[in-house]
């Protein structure tokens, strides 16, 4: 009887503990850093120009990390995306608008971008919403 209860408990723990989503662990986000709300992207020749405005309450933001994922796989919009850092952009204290150009595209296709603020200690804030571009 003890074995049956033990096996039932073990099976329950295994089933409850597995959420089905796989991915690398993420460190906690730095509190107080604002999220970029208006990330825009445009294809210009063989590069992508990203623009956004300084988020409200951006005191403590030392800069922004620009990340790219892609090219996106067709037929799997829900699949998790793997992002890689394109570059870091220091935040100038008086700048209201920011711009970054990605000239290192690995080819043609659909690419997702996001921007992440970071503080002076290098701690990251929350990611912006993704923006998608198609390079042909």
Buried (B, 14 or more C-beta within 10 A) or exposed (E): EEEEEEEEEEEEEEEEEEEEEEEEEEEEBBEBBBBBEEBEBEBEEEEBBBBBBBBEEBEBBBBBBBBBBBBBEEEEEEEEBEBEEBBBBEBEEEEEEBEBBBEEBEEEBBBBBBBBBBBEEEBBBBBBEBBEBEBE
